[in-house]
């Protein structure tokens, strides 16, 4: 085997420094990530992938979009994001949930009430 044969396996391992889990709460695929306003004042020691994430997330982007654009697995991206979160360089906002619809019975009563006017 050549060194190139190990490339796809070795690169994620080196990017995460051997870690297999992010620190803190896990990022959902649809969590929206945004670069913090003062992020570029504290970029010393960051890997090129960290810097790419900061650039990509100047406008909010989902974790899935970041992973896709970087061509990395979700788990690797979650670990990189946790590095940035730990340094206060990004903000994470869970995906907005859709409000639950009212029951059909209630809607019918409203319609009947409006028709009675």
Secondary structure, 3 states (H helix, E strand, C coil): CCHHHHHHHHHHHHHCCCCCCCCCCCCCCCCEEEECCCHHHCCCCCCHHHHHHHHHCCCCEEHHHHHHHHCCCHHHHHHHHHHHHHCCCEEEECCCCCCCCCCHHHHHHHHHHHHHC
